[in-house]
Amino acid sequence: MIHSDPKINAFREQILNAAKNKTPLSIEGGGTKSWYGNPNGYTKLDTRGYSGILEYQPEELVITACAGTPLKEIESALKEKNQVLAFEPPHFGENATFGGAIAAGLAGPGRITVGNFRDFVLGARIIDGKGQDLSFGGKVMKNVAGYDVSRLLPGSLGTLALLLEASVKVLPKPAATATLRCQISQEKALKILNEWAGQPLPLSASCWIGSSKGGDGELTFRLAGAAAAVKAAIPLMSSVVMATEVKEDIAEHFWNDLREQKLSAFANLGADQTLYRLALPAACGPVTITGASDEIVLEWHGQQRWLKAPGDEATFKAIKAIANSHGGHATRFRQGANVDPSHQRFTLLSEQAHSFALEAVQERLRSAFDPSGVFATKRLP
């Protein structure tokens, strides 16, 4: 399909030329997450020229925008209507784009309560590796039908198709929020957070920072929802762990810095170190990683854990084995300057019993959407 928009025609021409010459294209927006995933040196396809909010229906809780739209522009428009991207996607820089946030598929502290990015994508318009202009899904929840291709895009890191536009569900900003903090051991924090998560409490986010070797650490947790619910929960929950309320401005900075990985626990990554991300089930208790730095960060009630450890293959293999033994997986999220950039950053589907069969499904999808390998940068295995 040839579209009248010159920007889209230019994208299509670049894709068709790449298909003809068998030269992959690396899709990039603002470049704020260019370090994420396996590196590549392929020609860039810059999405920033196709920008703008196409439609915003506050009453339907849906916004539709072009992939190159600055993420801060979308959040600013939502703020005017007292609405938010509830999963709190990290920016990792001023130039973050809407398409880049979708491609990375990352979510912030609120993900544990509201769901991941893909849970909010209602529809998408793409150009596949054959140059076809395709649309999937819809712009309101009730109209989403057919194959849910649009939800394959979050986390695909641009290895499936070029995202042109997307419609995502937004939510009203919570009527009230409160942040509480206490000193507690990792084991007790995991236990109480999972107990609270199973109760009708307005718990929306949590973070425990402390030593991987034991002892008490700092647990910060956020309540959000109806004013009455938050007010009632504060004394109830604080009495259990002897927590005190954090001032609003301090709390806001903390959750933003956690989302953007600006806390001291994420700083000073050694040249030979890697920042590892462990995704683990809710029931998983404390885990011990040989050679890891002392400080560890737990988010999402312990289901997302961050630690620094040597960046060599043997260490990553050991971390993957530990995560896999608990039914989870591990990622090399950030690399130190001296760590070999050719190392695989992700746990492969074939390395896990519960995801082994998905490898064939992934290959069939890529073959259908991109038979010439235009987007086969290997940024995502």
BAFI-177984 format. One record per residue (C-alpha): z, x, y; residue in three letters. Coordinates in pm, 1 decimal, padded with zeros to 6 digits, always signed. Example, Ala and Ser with C-alpha at 12.3 -4.5 7.8 and 13.67 -1.06 7.14 Angstrom:
REM BAFI-177984
+----------+----------+----------+------+
!        w !        u !        v ! resn !
+----------+----------+----------+------+
! +00780.0 ! +01230.0 ! -00450.0 !  Ala !
! +00714.0 ! +01367.0 ! -00106.0 !  Ser !
+----------+----------+----------+------+
This chain:
REM BAFI-177984
+----------+----------+----------+------+
!        w !        u !        v ! resn !
+----------+----------+----------+------+
! +00000.0 ! +00000.0 ! +00000.0 !  Met !
! -00104.7 ! +00145.9 ! +00338.8 !  Ile !
! +00134.3 ! +00050.4 ! +00614.2 !  His !
! +00041.9 ! +00030.1 ! +00981.6 !  Ser !
! +00346.9 ! +00231.4 ! +01092.2 !  Asp !
! +00220.2 ! +00586.3 ! +01156.1 !  Pro !
! +00550.9 ! +00741.4 ! +01046.8 !  Lys !
! +00532.8 ! +00569.6 ! +00708.9 !  Ile !
! +00165.6 ! +00664.6 ! +00674.0 !  Asn !
! +00261.9 ! +01026.6 ! +00741.9 !  Ala !
! +00530.9 ! +01011.9 ! +00472.0 !  Phe !
! +00280.2 ! +00863.8 ! +00228.9 !  Arg !
! +00021.4 ! +01130.9 ! +00303.9 !  Glu !
! +00275.8 ! +01409.0 ! +00256.6 !  Gln !
! +00384.2 ! +01259.4 ! -00076.8 !  Ile !
! +00026.2 ! +01217.5 ! -00203.1 !  Leu !
! -00058.8 ! +01575.9 ! -00107.0 !  Asn !
! +00250.5 ! +01700.0 ! -00287.9 !  Ala !
! +00154.4 ! +01497.9 ! -00596.9 !  Ala !
! -00197.8 ! +01638.0 ! -00587.8 !  Lys !
! -00078.4 ! +01997.4 ! -00551.5 !  Asn !
! +00218.1 ! +01960.0 ! -00789.1 !  Lys !
! +00455.7 ! +02089.6 ! -00519.5 !  Thr !
! +00792.4 ! +01907.0 ! -00495.8 !  Pro !
! +00932.3 ! +01784.6 ! -00165.3 !  Leu !
! +01298.7 ! +01811.2 ! -00069.4 !  Ser !
! +01401.4 ! +01501.0 ! +00127.4 !  Ile !
! +01634.9 ! +01572.6 ! +00417.0 !  Glu !
! +01778.6 ! +01381.8 ! +00713.7 !  Gly !
! +02034.2 ! +01544.4 ! +00942.1 !  Gly !
! +02102.7 ! +01822.3 ! +00690.3 !  Gly !
! +02480.0 ! +01773.8 ! +00701.9 !  Thr !
! +02496.8 ! +01759.7 ! +00321.4 !  Lys !
! +02219.2 ! +02008.0 ! +00243.4 !  Ser !
! +02477.7 ! +02226.2 ! +00066.0 !  Trp !
! +02564.8 ! +01946.8 ! -00179.2 !  Tyr !
! +02400.0 ! +01958.3 ! -00520.4 !  Gly !
! +02178.7 ! +02226.5 ! -00671.0 !  Asn !
! +01994.4 ! +02431.6 ! -00408.0 !  Pro !
! +01617.7 ! +02442.5 ! -00370.6 !  Asn !
! +01361.1 ! +02601.5 ! -00143.4 !  Gly !
! +01095.0 ! +02333.4 ! -00151.2 !  Tyr !
! +00912.8 ! +02196.9 ! +00153.6 !  Thr !
! +01124.7 ! +01952.0 ! +00352.4 !  Lys !
! +01036.4 ! +01589.4 ! +00407.4 !  Leu !
! +01226.5 ! +01503.6 ! +00725.7 !  Asp !
! +01330.9 ! +01136.2 ! +00749.4 !  Thr !
! +01472.9 ! +01147.8 ! +01102.5 !  Arg !
! +01146.4 ! +01027.4 ! +01257.6 !  Gly !
! +01192.5 ! +00687.9 ! +01094.9 !  Tyr !
! +01505.3 ! +00561.7 ! +01265.2 !  Ser !
! +01665.4 ! +00246.1 ! +01397.8 !  Gly !
! +01865.3 ! -00062.2 ! +01303.6 !  Ile !
! +01611.4 ! -00320.3 ! +01188.8 !  Leu !
! +01840.4 ! -00618.4 ! +01148.6 !  Glu !
! +02210.2 ! -00683.4 ! +01178.5 !  Tyr !
! +02358.3 ! -01017.4 ! +01074.1 !  Gln !
! +02732.4 ! -01003.5 ! +01143.8 !  Pro !
! +02776.2 ! -01359.1 ! +01016.0 !  Glu !
! +02614.9 ! -01260.2 ! +00683.7 !  Glu !
! +02797.7 ! -00924.1 ! +00671.9 !  Leu !
! +02468.7 ! -00734.1 ! +00626.7 !  Val !
! +02299.2 ! -00454.1 ! +00817.2 !  Ile !
! +01947.3 ! -00322.9 ! +00754.2 !  Thr !
! +01840.1 ! +00014.6 ! +00890.6 !  Ala !
! +01585.1 ! +00292.3 ! +00851.1 !  Cys !
! +01682.2 ! +00597.9 ! +00650.0 !  Ala !
! +01669.6 ! +00833.4 ! +00947.9 !  Gly !
! +01914.2 ! +00628.6 ! +01155.5 !  Thr !
! +02221.7 ! +00829.6 ! +01263.2 !  Pro !
! +02523.7 ! +00711.4 ! +01066.2 !  Leu !
! +02734.3 ! +00708.7 ! +01383.1 !  Lys !
! +02483.2 ! +00465.3 ! +01541.9 !  Glu !
! +02535.3 ! +00220.7 ! +01257.5 !  Ile !
! +02913.9 ! +00254.2 ! +01269.4 !  Glu !
! +02907.6 ! +00203.0 ! +01646.2 !  Ser !
! +02708.5 ! -00120.8 ! +01609.2 !  Ala !
! +02951.9 ! -00244.8 ! +01344.9 !  Leu !
! +03252.2 ! -00155.2 ! +01559.6 !  Lys !
! +03128.6 ! -00386.6 ! +01836.1 !  Glu !
! +03154.4 ! -00676.4 ! +01588.6 !  Lys !
! +03483.6 ! -00554.6 ! +01440.5 !  Asn !
! +03314.4 ! -00466.7 ! +01111.3 !  Gln !
! +03302.5 ! -00148.6 ! +00901.4 !  Val !
! +03143.1 ! +00035.3 ! +00612.4 !  Leu !
! +03448.5 ! -00023.8 ! +00398.8 !  Ala !
! +03380.6 ! +00260.2 ! +00153.4 !  Phe !
! +03410.5 ! +00508.6 ! +00443.8 !  Glu !
! +03117.6 ! +00745.8 ! +00377.0 !  Pro !
! +03184.7 ! +01102.7 ! +00493.1 !  Pro !
! +02958.1 ! +01244.0 ! +00764.0 !  His !
! +03021.4 ! +01618.6 ! +00723.0 !  Phe !
! +02856.6 ! +01668.0 ! +01061.6 !  Gly !
! +02739.9 ! +01494.6 ! +01378.4 !  Glu !
! +02382.0 ! +01452.9 ! +01256.9 !  Asn !
! +02453.7 ! +01255.9 ! +00937.2 !  Ala !
! +02195.7 ! +00986.1 ! +00866.1 !  Thr !
! +02207.5 ! +00651.2 ! +00691.0 !  Phe !
! +01961.4 ! +00767.2 ! +00425.4 !  Gly !
! +02150.9 ! +01089.7 ! +00369.2 !  Gly !
! +02474.2 ! +00899.9 ! +00314.1 !  Ala !
! +02301.6 ! +00679.7 ! +00056.4 !  Ile !
! +02132.3 ! +00973.1 ! -00117.1 !  Ala !
! +02462.3 ! +01161.0 ! -00145.9 !  Ala !
! +02643.5 ! +00846.6 ! -00259.4 !  Gly !
! +02978.4 ! +00982.2 ! -00143.7 !  Leu !
! +03267.1 ! +00759.7 ! -00038.1 !  Ala !
! +03593.2 ! +00819.2 ! +00143.7 !  Gly !
! +03956.6 ! +00711.0 ! +00093.9 !  Pro !
! +03878.7 ! +00336.2 ! +00086.8 !  Gly !
! +03656.2 ! +00365.3 ! -00219.7 !  Arg !
! +03946.0 ! +00308.9 ! -00460.7 !  Ile !
! +03999.4 ! -00043.0 ! -00324.2 !  Thr !
! +03656.6 ! -00169.9 ! -00218.5 !  Val !
! +03419.2 ! +00016.3 ! -00450.4 !  Gly !
! +03152.3 ! +00283.2 ! -00417.2 !  Asn !
! +02842.9 ! +00296.5 ! -00194.1 !  Phe !
! +02615.8 ! +00154.0 ! -00464.4 !  Arg !
! +02836.0 ! -00155.3 ! -00486.4 !  Asp !
! +02733.2 ! -00242.1 ! -00129.3 !  Phe !
! +02357.2 ! -00180.3 ! -00143.8 !  Val !
! +02173.0 ! -00513.3 ! -00146.5 !  Leu !
! +01814.5 ! -00403.4 ! -00110.4 !  Gly !
! +01590.6 ! -00107.1 ! -00039.5 !  Ala !
! +01238.5 ! -00018.0 ! +00058.1 !  Arg !
! +01099.4 ! +00304.5 ! -00086.5 !  Ile !
! +00785.2 ! +00510.2 ! -00132.7 !  Ile !
! +00758.6 ! +00634.0 ! -00489.0 !  Asp !
! +00589.5 ! +00951.0 ! -00616.0 !  Gly !
! +00257.0 ! +00767.5 ! -00641.3 !  Lys !
! +00264.5 ! +00675.6 ! -00272.3 !  Gly !
! +00343.3 ! +00310.1 ! -00336.7 !  Gln !
! +00543.1 ! +00119.8 ! -00072.9 !  Asp !
! +00791.2 ! -00085.6 ! -00278.5 !  Leu !
! +01079.8 ! -00318.9 ! -00196.7 !  Ser !
! +01368.5 ! -00420.9 ! -00420.6 !  Phe !
! +01666.7 ! -00653.7 ! -00383.5 !  Gly !
! +01726.2 ! -00856.2 ! -00069.6 !  Gly !
! +01914.1 ! -00874.1 ! +00259.4 !  Lys !
! +02189.3 ! -01115.2 ! +00155.7 !  Val !
! +02392.7 ! -01121.5 ! -00163.2 !  Met !
! +02263.2 ! -01459.6 ! -00280.5 !  Lys !
! +01901.5 ! -01340.6 ! -00264.1 !  Asn !
! +01943.3 ! -01024.2 ! -00470.3 !  Val !
! +01741.3 ! -01076.0 ! -00788.1 !  Ala !
! +01526.4 ! -00885.1 ! -01036.9 !  Gly !
! +01572.3 ! -00524.0 ! -01138.7 !  Tyr !
! +01854.1 ! -00367.4 ! -00938.5 !  Asp !
! +01652.7 ! -00056.4 ! -00849.4 !  Val !
! +01808.5 ! -00029.8 ! -00504.6 !  Ser !
! +02143.5 ! +00063.6 ! -00658.9 !  Arg !
! +01989.6 ! +00359.7 ! -00838.4 !  Leu !
! +01935.3 ! +00533.0 ! -00504.9 !  Leu !
! +02299.4 ! +00605.4 ! -00403.7 !  Pro !
! +02385.6 ! +00944.5 ! -00548.7 !  Gly !
! +02027.2 ! +01025.3 ! -00651.9 !  Ser !
! +02006.3 ! +01306.8 ! -00393.0 !  Leu !
! +01643.3 ! +01225.9 ! -00317.5 !  Gly !
! +01523.1 ! +01299.4 ! -00671.5 !  Thr !
! +01388.4 ! +00951.0 ! -00749.5 !  Leu !
! +01195.2 ! +00826.7 ! -00445.4 !  Ala !
! +01180.6 ! +00839.8 ! -00066.9 !  Leu !
! +01414.8 ! +00581.5 ! +00082.1 !  Leu !
! +01261.5 ! +00414.6 ! +00388.2 !  Leu !
! +01505.1 ! +00131.6 ! +00459.3 !  Glu !
! +01816.4 ! -00019.7 ! +00306.3 !  Ala !
! +02029.3 ! -00329.5 ! +00348.1 !  Ser !
! +02400.9 ! -00286.5 ! +00285.2 !  Val !
! +02695.0 ! -00521.3 ! +00286.0 !  Lys !
! +02961.6 ! -00460.7 ! +00549.6 !  Val !
! +03314.2 ! -00598.8 ! +00577.9 !  Leu !
! +03541.3 ! -00713.6 ! +00859.4 !  Pro !
! +03782.7 ! -00449.8 ! +00981.8 !  Lys !
! +04126.6 ! -00519.0 ! +00831.5 !  Pro !
! +04348.7 ! -00725.4 ! +01058.4 !  Ala !
! +04633.8 ! -00477.3 ! +01015.6 !  Ala !
! +04688.8 ! -00130.0 ! +00874.1 !  Thr !
! +04990.5 ! +00092.7 ! +00819.5 !  Ala !
! +05029.5 ! +00442.5 ! +00678.5 !  Thr !
! +05343.4 ! +00563.1 ! +00502.1 !  Leu !
! +05444.3 ! +00909.0 ! +00382.8 !  Arg !
! +05704.1 ! +01058.6 ! +00150.5 !  Cys !
! +05788.3 ! +01362.6 ! -00061.7 !  Gln !
! +05740.4 ! +01304.8 ! -00433.7 !  Ile !
! +05620.8 ! +01491.3 ! -00743.9 !  Ser !
! +05263.6 ! +01459.9 ! -00863.8 !  Gln !
! +05371.2 ! +01291.5 ! -01187.6 !  Glu !
! +05582.2 ! +01030.6 ! -01007.0 !  Lys !
! +05310.6 ! +00973.6 ! -00745.9 !  Ala !
! +05049.1 ! +00901.2 ! -01012.3 !  Leu !
! +05285.1 ! +00666.3 ! -01193.2 !  Lys !
! +05387.9 ! +00462.8 ! -00889.3 !  Ile !
! +05036.9 ! +00445.4 ! -00741.8 !  Leu !
! +04894.0 ! +00303.3 ! -01060.2 !  Asn !
! +05180.5 ! +00055.4 ! -01084.1 !  Glu !
! +05116.0 ! -00057.1 ! -00727.7 !  Trp !
! +04741.7 ! -00081.2 ! -00790.9 !  Ala !
! +04812.0 ! -00343.5 ! -01055.6 !  Gly !
! +05022.9 ! -00554.3 ! -00820.5 !  Gln !
! +04920.4 ! -00791.5 ! -00537.1 !  Pro !
! +04987.8 ! -00531.9 ! -00267.8 !  Leu !
! +04757.9 ! -00436.6 ! +00024.9 !  Pro !
! +04727.6 ! -00075.2 ! -00093.4 !  Leu !
! +04391.7 ! +00055.5 ! +00033.8 !  Ser !
! +04406.7 ! +00436.7 ! +00002.2 !  Ala !
! +04627.0 ! +00721.3 ! -00114.1 !  Ser !
! +04644.0 ! +01098.5 ! -00101.2 !  Cys !
! +04887.6 ! +01339.0 ! -00264.5 !  Trp !
! +04885.0 ! +01705.3 ! -00156.7 !  Ile !
! +05104.2 ! +01958.4 ! -00328.9 !  Gly !
! +05138.3 ! +02242.4 ! -00576.0 !  Ser !
! +04952.2 ! +02233.5 ! -00905.9 !  Ser !
! +05249.3 ! +02420.0 ! -01053.9 !  Lys !
! +05497.9 ! +02137.9 ! -01005.5 !  Gly !
! +05758.9 ! +02029.1 ! -00755.6 !  Gly !
! +05738.1 ! +01770.4 ! -00482.0 !  Asp !
! +05431.3 ! +01724.0 ! -00266.3 !  Gly !
! +05336.8 ! +01496.4 ! +00021.1 !  Glu !
! +05218.8 ! +01146.6 ! -00068.8 !  Leu !
! +05041.8 ! +00950.6 ! +00204.9 !  Thr !
! +04932.2 ! +00595.9 ! +00138.4 !  Phe !
! +04762.9 ! +00330.5 ! +00349.1 !  Arg !
! +04811.2 ! -00044.4 ! +00356.7 !  Leu !
! +04537.9 ! -00270.7 ! +00494.8 !  Ala !
! +04476.5 ! -00643.1 ! +00506.8 !  Gly !
! +04631.2 ! -00952.8 ! +00659.5 !  Ala !
! +04904.5 ! -00874.5 ! +00910.4 !  Ala !
! +05165.6 ! -01073.8 ! +00718.0 !  Ala !
! +05081.4 ! -00899.0 ! +00390.4 !  Ala !
! +05103.2 ! -00552.2 ! +00543.8 !  Val !
! +05427.2 ! -00633.5 ! +00724.6 !  Lys !
! +05587.1 ! -00764.8 ! +00405.1 !  Ala !
! +05470.9 ! -00468.6 ! +00194.7 !  Ala !
! +05603.2 ! -00193.3 ! +00421.9 !  Ile !
! +05977.4 ! -00230.9 ! +00343.1 !  Pro !
! +05908.1 ! -00319.9 ! -00019.3 !  Leu !
! +05698.4 ! -00010.9 ! -00094.0 !  Met !
! +05881.4 ! +00233.9 ! +00130.3 !  Ser !
! +06214.4 ! +00155.9 ! -00037.2 !  Ser !
! +06072.8 ! +00258.3 ! -00377.1 !  Val !
! +05971.5 ! +00609.5 ! -00267.9 !  Val !
! +06182.3 ! +00654.8 ! +00048.7 !  Met !
! +05870.2 ! +00662.6 ! +00266.6 !  Ala !
! +05855.4 ! +00651.5 ! +00643.5 !  Thr !
! +05579.6 ! +00502.1 ! +00856.4 !  Glu !
! +05331.7 ! +00739.5 ! +01024.0 !  Val !
! +05230.9 ! +00683.3 ! +01386.8 !  Lys !
! +04896.5 ! +00507.4 ! +01420.9 !  Glu !
! +04709.6 ! +00789.0 ! +01598.0 !  Asp !
! +04838.0 ! +01052.2 ! +01355.2 !  Ile !
! +04746.5 ! +00833.4 ! +01060.1 !  Ala !
! +04395.0 ! +00774.6 ! +01193.1 !  Glu !
! +04336.0 ! +01148.1 ! +01229.6 !  His !
! +04473.9 ! +01215.6 ! +00882.9 !  Phe !
! +04244.4 ! +00971.6 ! +00702.2 !  Trp !
! +03944.1 ! +01088.4 ! +00902.9 !  Asn !
! +04022.4 ! +01453.4 ! +00828.9 !  Asp !
! +04068.1 ! +01373.1 ! +00460.7 !  Leu !
! +03730.7 ! +01195.7 ! +00452.9 !  Arg !
! +03558.9 ! +01485.4 ! +00629.7 !  Glu !
! +03752.0 ! +01752.4 ! +00433.7 !  Gln !
! +03904.0 ! +01902.3 ! +00749.3 !  Lys !
! +04258.9 ! +01918.2 ! +00613.0 !  Leu !
! +04408.7 ! +02263.3 ! +00559.8 !  Ser !
! +04397.1 ! +02211.2 ! +00182.8 !  Ala !
! +04015.6 ! +02225.4 ! +00199.4 !  Phe !
! +03998.3 ! +02522.3 ! +00437.8 !  Ala !
! +03970.3 ! +02893.4 ! +00362.9 !  Asn !
! +03755.9 ! +02869.5 ! +00050.0 !  Leu !
! +03740.9 ! +03221.1 ! -00089.1 !  Gly !
! +03406.1 ! +03397.0 ! -00124.8 !  Ala !
! +03443.7 ! +03399.7 ! -00504.8 !  Asp !
! +03588.1 ! +03049.5 ! -00524.6 !  Gln !
! +03448.9 ! +02700.9 ! -00575.0 !  Thr !
! +03591.7 ! +02372.2 ! -00455.1 !  Leu !
! +03586.8 ! +02157.2 ! -00768.3 !  Tyr !
! +03588.6 ! +01779.0 ! -00774.7 !  Arg !
! +03737.2 ! +01614.4 ! -01082.4 !  Leu !
! +03669.6 ! +01246.6 ! -01151.7 !  Ala !
! +03934.4 ! +01121.6 ! -01393.5 !  Leu !
! +04052.6 ! +00786.1 ! -01528.9 !  Pro !
! +04347.2 ! +00608.1 ! -01371.1 !  Ala !
! +04575.8 ! +00674.8 ! -01668.5 !  Ala !
! +04531.2 ! +01053.2 ! -01654.0 !  Cys !
! +04846.4 ! +01243.3 ! -01564.1 !  Gly !
! +04872.8 ! +01591.3 ! -01409.9 !  Pro !
! +04626.6 ! +01848.2 ! -01547.5 !  Val !
! +04664.8 ! +02226.0 ! -01551.3 !  Thr !
! +04370.0 ! +02447.2 ! -01456.1 !  Ile !
! +04415.2 ! +02816.4 ! -01538.3 !  Thr !
! +04337.0 ! +03040.4 ! -01242.6 !  Gly !
! +04329.7 ! +02757.6 ! -00987.7 !  Ala !
! +04481.2 ! +02797.4 ! -00642.7 !  Ser !
! +04826.4 ! +02656.8 ! -00593.3 !  Asp !
! +04731.6 ! +02363.9 ! -00368.6 !  Glu !
! +04568.6 ! +02050.3 ! -00509.8 !  Ile !
! +04458.3 ! +01724.6 ! -00346.2 !  Val !
! +04460.3 ! +01388.7 ! -00525.7 !  Leu !
! +04276.9 ! +01085.6 ! -00388.5 !  Glu !
! +04198.0 ! +00738.1 ! -00518.1 !  Trp !
! +04539.6 ! +00711.9 ! -00690.4 !  His !
! +04457.5 ! +01031.0 ! -00883.1 !  Gly !
! +04107.9 ! +00934.7 ! -00991.5 !  Gln !
! +03954.0 ! +01198.2 ! -00760.8 !  Gln !
! +04109.3 ! +01543.8 ! -00753.3 !  Arg !
! +04018.8 ! +01853.8 ! -00553.3 !  Trp !
! +04111.7 ! +02210.8 ! -00637.6 !  Leu !
! +03994.4 ! +02565.3 ! -00569.3 !  Lys !
! +03931.4 ! +02802.8 ! -00858.3 !  Ala !
! +03703.4 ! +03095.3 ! -00945.5 !  Pro !
! +03334.6 ! +03004.0 ! -00927.7 !  Gly !
! +03224.1 ! +03173.5 ! -01250.4 !  Asp !
! +03064.0 ! +02990.6 ! -01541.6 !  Glu !
! +03361.6 ! +03035.5 ! -01774.2 !  Ala !
! +03595.8 ! +02862.3 ! -01528.8 !  Thr !
! +03357.8 ! +02570.8 ! -01473.3 !  Phe !
! +03312.5 ! +02534.7 ! -01849.3 !  Lys !
! +03690.3 ! +02518.4 ! -01897.0 !  Ala !
! +03732.2 ! +02264.5 ! -01614.4 !  Ile !
! +03453.7 ! +02046.2 ! -01756.3 !  Lys !
! +03618.9 ! +02057.7 ! -02098.8 !  Ala !
! +03952.3 ! +01944.5 ! -01953.0 !  Ile !
! +03790.3 ! +01662.5 ! -01754.6 !  Ala !
! +03580.0 ! +01558.0 ! -02053.3 !  Asn !
! +03885.2 ! +01546.5 ! -02280.1 !  Ser !
! +04030.8 ! +01280.4 ! -02049.1 !  His !
! +03704.3 ! +01083.3 ! -02026.1 !  Gly !
! +03606.3 ! +01221.2 ! -01685.6 !  Gly !
! +03373.1 ! +01483.2 ! -01540.5 !  His !
! +03372.6 ! +01773.0 ! -01294.0 !  Ala !
! +03148.2 ! +01893.0 ! -01012.1 !  Thr !
! +03110.8 ! +02220.2 ! -00826.2 !  Arg !
! +03136.3 ! +02054.9 ! -00485.6 !  Phe !
! +03132.8 ! +02352.7 ! -00247.7 !  Arg !
! +03059.9 ! +02714.6 ! -00328.6 !  Gln !
! +03203.3 ! +03035.0 ! -00183.8 !  Gly !
! +02967.5 ! +03286.8 ! -00027.2 !  Ala !
! +02964.4 ! +03520.2 ! -00329.6 !  Asn !
! +02927.0 ! +03253.8 ! -00598.9 !  Val !
! +02588.4 ! +03259.2 ! -00772.9 !  Asp !
! +02390.5 ! +02970.0 ! -00613.5 !  Pro !
! +02183.0 ! +02925.4 ! -00929.1 !  Ser !
! +02482.0 ! +02786.2 ! -01120.1 !  His !
! +02451.7 ! +02421.7 ! -01222.6 !  Gln !
! +02674.4 ! +02214.4 ! -00992.7 !  Arg !
! +02719.1 ! +01904.2 ! -01211.1 !  Phe !
! +02841.9 ! +01798.0 ! -01552.9 !  Thr !
! +02524.2 ! +01709.7 ! -01743.1 !  Leu !
! +02482.3 ! +01368.2 ! -01902.1 !  Leu !
! +02422.8 ! +01543.4 ! -02234.7 !  Ser !
! +02764.0 ! +01712.4 ! -02212.5 !  Glu !
! +02953.4 ! +01384.7 ! -02243.4 !  Gln !
! +02957.3 ! +01158.3 ! -02546.8 !  Ala !
! +02973.3 ! +00840.2 ! -02338.0 !  His !
! +02674.6 ! +00937.6 ! -02118.3 !  Ser !
! +02453.1 ! +01128.0 ! -02362.7 !  Phe !
! +02220.3 ! +00830.0 ! -02419.8 !  Ala !
! +02165.8 ! +00788.9 ! -02044.8 !  Leu !
! +01970.7 ! +01113.7 ! -02025.6 !  Glu !
! +01667.4 ! +00951.1 ! -02187.3 !  Ala !
! +01699.2 ! +00649.9 ! -01956.2 !  Val !
! +01708.5 ! +00880.7 ! -01654.0 !  Gln !
! +01396.5 ! +01063.2 ! -01767.9 !  Glu !
! +01206.5 ! +00737.0 ! -01819.3 !  Arg !
! +01303.9 ! +00619.6 ! -01471.2 !  Leu !
! +01189.9 ! +00942.8 ! -01312.4 !  Arg !
! +00864.7 ! +00933.4 ! -01506.0 !  Ser !
! +00796.8 ! +00575.7 ! -01392.0 !  Ala !
! +00873.7 ! +00634.5 ! -01024.6 !  Phe !
! +00756.2 ! +00993.1 ! -00992.7 !  Asp !
! +00509.0 ! +01093.4 ! -01267.6 !  Pro !
! +00382.7 ! +01398.2 ! -01074.6 !  Ser !
! +00730.8 ! +01534.9 ! -01001.5 !  Gly !
! +00707.3 ! +01507.4 ! -00622.9 !  Val !
! +01084.3 ! +01465.9 ! -00594.9 !  Phe !
! +01173.1 ! +01688.7 ! -00892.9 !  Ala !
! +01374.3 ! +01942.3 ! -00693.7 !  Thr !
! +01646.5 ! +01960.8 ! -00961.3 !  Lys !
! +01901.9 ! +01907.9 ! -00684.9 !  Arg !
! +02046.7 ! +01652.6 ! -00926.3 !  Leu !
! +01998.9 ! +01752.2 ! -01293.3 !  Pro !
+----------+----------+----------+------+
